[in-house]
């Protein structure tokens, strides 16, 4: 079962058969709820879709997820299980939102972008096209990331931009200052070779320069 604008209905297939259709727009029998569905869409059990929202062709909404009032989900998107998209928000074509993640009200995620599992994007925030936000990440309200975050693949773990003032590698998420002070020790603990340690240190320095150039060097609370 799914819920659309407060109305419980068996499935998307049932909705398409019983609601009034006008192009890609469907109106509930009582005329109060309107939703736009383009092409082939999948909505998991116990998920809810707000009125005046739209879901693009080839997109899927996982189980126990919610799409807020007036939101837009693009084509070929994946909204995973137990995730939420706030009212008035938009998800660009080909983007994915991980399990148990949340996008706040009136926020936007660009085309072909990825938000990891257990992550949150605040209200009125904007993430650009081709961006990737890792697992267990948190970005606050009124935040804009206009450029794709920089990441490097590594001999053991990737390393890259996590959030303003923060760098992540594997499960380690630390401030820039911590990485500058501890990068060699950290790499040694993970048994990197001397050459790999030098490479790892170089990547951190490149990340720091990139973050400074895009005004992402300081955490919000430091500004």
C-alpha positions in Angstrom: 0.0 0.0 0.0 1.1 3.6 -0.7 -0.3 7.0 0.4 -0.8 9.8 -2.2 -1.9 13.1 -0.8 -3.3 11.4 2.3 -5.2 8.8 0.3 -4.3 5.2 0.8 -4.2 3.2 -2.4 -2.9 -0.3 -3.4 -0.2 0.7 -5.9 0.8 3.0 -8.7 -0.8 0.7 -11.1 -4.1 0.9 -9.3 -3.8 4.7 -9.2 -3.3 4.9 -12.9 -6.5 2.8 -13.4 -8.8 4.6 -11.0 -7.7 8.2 -11.0 -8.7 10.7 -13.7 -5.8 11.1 -16.2 -4.9 14.2 -18.2 -1.6 13.7 -20.0 0.8 12.8 -17.2 -1.4 14.3 -14.5 -3.6 12.2 -12.3 -6.5 13.6 -10.2 -8.1 11.7 -7.3 -11.8 10.7 -7.6 -12.8 13.5 -5.2 -10.8 16.0 -7.3 -8.7 17.2 -4.3 -5.3 15.5 -5.0 -3.2 15.9 -8.1 0.0 14.2 -8.9 2.1 13.9 -12.1 3.6 10.5 -13.1 5.7 10.2 -16.2 6.2 6.8 -17.7 7.2 3.8 -15.7 7.5 4.6 -12.0 7.9 2.3 -8.9 6.8 3.2 -5.4 7.6 0.9 -2.5 5.2 -0.3 0.2 4.2 2.2 3.0 5.6 5.2 1.1 3.8 8.5 0.8 3.7 11.0 -2.0 2.5 14.6 -1.4 0.0 16.3 -3.6 1.2 18.5 -6.5 4.4 16.5 -6.7 5.8 14.9 -9.9 7.9 11.7 -10.5 9.8 11.2 -13.7 10.0 8.2 -16.0 12.1 5.3 -14.8 12.3 6.5 -11.2 11.8 4.4 -8.1 10.8 5.3 -4.6 11.8 2.8 -2.0 9.7 1.4 0.9 8.8 3.6 3.9 9.9 6.7 2.1 8.2 10.1 1.7 8.0 12.7 -1.0 6.8 16.1 0.2 4.1 18.3 -1.2 5.0 20.0 -4.5 8.3 18.2 -4.9 9.8 17.1 -8.2 11.7 13.8 -8.8 13.4 13.7 -12.2 13.8 10.9 -14.7 15.7 7.7 -13.7 16.1 8.7 -10.1 16.4 6.3 -7.1 15.1 7.3 -3.7 16.1 4.4 -1.5 14.2 2.9 1.5 13.2 5.0 4.5 14.3 8.3 2.9 12.5 11.6 2.8 12.3 14.4 0.3 11.0 17.7 1.8 8.2 19.8 0.4 9.0 21.9 -2.6 12.3 20.2 -3.2 13.7 18.8 -6.5 15.9 15.9 -7.4 17.6 16.1 -10.8 17.6 13.5 -13.5 19.7 10.3 -12.8 20.3 11.2 -9.2 20.1 8.9 -6.2 19.3 9.4 -2.5 20.6 6.7 -0.2 18.8 4.7 2.5 17.5 6.6 5.5 18.6 9.9 4.1 16.7 13.2 4.1 16.5 16.2 1.9 15.0 19.3 3.5 12.2 21.5 2.3 12.8 23.7 -0.8 16.2 22.2 -1.5 17.6 21.0 -4.8 19.9 18.2 -5.9 21.4 18.5 -9.3 21.4 16.0 -12.2 23.4 12.8 -11.9 24.3 13.4 -8.3 24.5 11.0 -5.4 23.6 11.4 -1.7 24.9 8.5 0.5 23.1 6.4 3.1 22.2 8.0 6.5 22.9 11.5 5.2 21.0 14.8 5.5 20.7 17.9 3.4 19.1 20.9 5.2 16.3 23.2 4.1 16.8 25.6 1.2 20.1 24.0 0.3 21.5 23.4 -3.2 23.8 20.6 -4.4 25.1 21.0 -8.0 25.2 18.6 -10.9 27.4 15.5 -10.9 28.0 15.8 -7.2 28.6 13.1 -4.7 27.9 13.4 -0.9 29.1 10.4 1.1 27.5 8.2 3.7 26.6 9.6 7.1 27.1 13.2 5.9 25.3 16.3 7.1 24.8 19.6 5.3 22.9 22.3 7.1 20.2 24.8 6.0 20.8 27.4 3.3 23.9 25.7 2.0 25.0 25.8 -1.6 27.6 23.5 -3.2 28.0 24.8 -6.7 30.8 22.5 -7.8 31.2 18.7 -7.7 33.2 17.6 -4.6 36.7 16.5 -5.2 37.6 12.8 -4.5 40.7 10.6 -5.1 40.7 6.9 -5.3 43.4 5.3 -3.2 45.4 2.1 -2.7 43.1 1.2 0.2 40.5 4.0 0.8 39.3 6.9 -1.3 39.8 10.4 0.2 37.9 13.5 -0.5 35.7 16.5 0.4 33.0 15.7 2.9 31.5 19.0 4.0 32.8 22.5 4.7 36.1 22.2 6.6 35.9 18.4 6.6 37.8 15.7 4.7 36.8 12.0 4.7 38.6 8.8 4.0 37.0 5.4 4.6 35.1 5.8 7.9 37.4 8.7 9.1 35.8 12.1 8.9 37.9 14.8 10.4 38.6 18.6 10.1 41.2 19.8 7.6 43.6 20.7 10.5 43.5 17.1 11.8 44.4 15.7 8.4 47.3 18.1 7.9 48.7 17.1 11.3 48.0 13.4 11.2 48.0 12.2 7.6 51.4 10.5 7.7 50.7 8.8 11.1 47.3 7.7 9.9 48.7 6.2 6.7 51.4 4.4 8.6 48.8 2.8 10.9 47.1 1.4 7.9 50.4 0.0 6.7 50.8 2.2 3.6 54.2 2.0 1.9 56.5 5.1 2.0 55.5 5.9 -1.6 51.8 5.5 -0.8 52.2 7.8 2.3 53.8 10.5 0.1 51.0 10.2 -2.4 48.3 10.3 0.4 49.9 13.4 1.8 49.9 15.1 -1.6 46.2 14.3 -2.1 45.4 16.0 1.2 47.3 19.1 0.2 45.5 19.2 -3.2 42.2 18.8 -1.4 43.0 21.7 1.0 44.0 23.9 -2.0 40.7 23.0 -3.7 38.6 23.7 -0.6 40.3 27.1 -0.2 39.7 28.0 -3.8 36.0 27.2 -3.5 35.6 28.8 -0.1 34.9 25.4 1.5 38.0 25.4 3.8 36.2 26.4 7.0 33.3 24.7 8.7 30.1 26.7 9.0 30.6 27.2 12.8 34.1 28.6 12.2 32.8 31.3 9.8 
